[in-house]
Amino acid sequence: MANLTEESLMSLFIRMYYNETSISSGTAFIVTSSSGYFLITNRQNITGRNSETNKPFFPTGAIPKWRYIITG
């Protein structure tokens, strides 16, 4: 079972980019376990697509190539 650390209880602001263009933002958190650290976030933050239709959220069809975590 994963250990809950103080860091695991804090949400992190993440921003997704297509090349140099910011196309969305969201939240995530980190969980630690005996296997290492894991970033937990929603599927759409990774894929840039609607979960029901699988269509990209960004009007040009851009999907995230880069993701940055911004901490406190």
N, C-alpha and C positions, 0 to 999 in steps of 0.2 A: 504494500500500500504506500502511496506517496505521502511524504511528510509535508505538512503545511508550515511554511516559513512565512516570516513577515513579508518577504518579497512576493510570495504567492498570493497574498491577500490584496495586493495593490494592482489596480488596472494600469496598463501602459497605453499611451497614445501611439498609434502607428499610422504612417502615411504611405500610400502606395503610389508608385510612379510608373509612367510609361516614358522611357528615356528620361528627359529632363522635366517632363510635365507631370505635376501632381494631379492624379485623377480621382483619388478618394482618400478617406481617412477612416479609422475605426479604433477599436480597442482590443487589447490582448492581455494575457497574464502569463507568468512563468510558473511552472510546476517542477519541483525537483523530486527525483526518485533515485533508487540505487542504479538505474540505467543512465542517469544524467539529467540534463535540463531540457524542458520541453516548452515551446511557445504554443499557447492555446488561444485560438481566435476563431472567428466564424469563417465558413467556407468561402463566402463572397469576398473576404479580404485577401484571400490567396488567389482565387480564380478570376475575380473581377466580373463574375457572371451571376445572374439571377438563379437561385436554386431551383425554381419551378420551371422556368422557360429555357434556362441555359444561355440566354442572350446576354451579351456584354452590357454593363450598366452605362459605360461611357458612350456618348452618341456616335463617335467615330469608330467604335468597335475595339478601341484600345483595351488591352488587358495588362495588369501589372507586370512589370519586368523587375522592379526594384521595390523593396519594402524597408522602411526605416522605423526603428523604435525610438521614440523620444521619451526620455525619462526626466523626472522631476528636477 
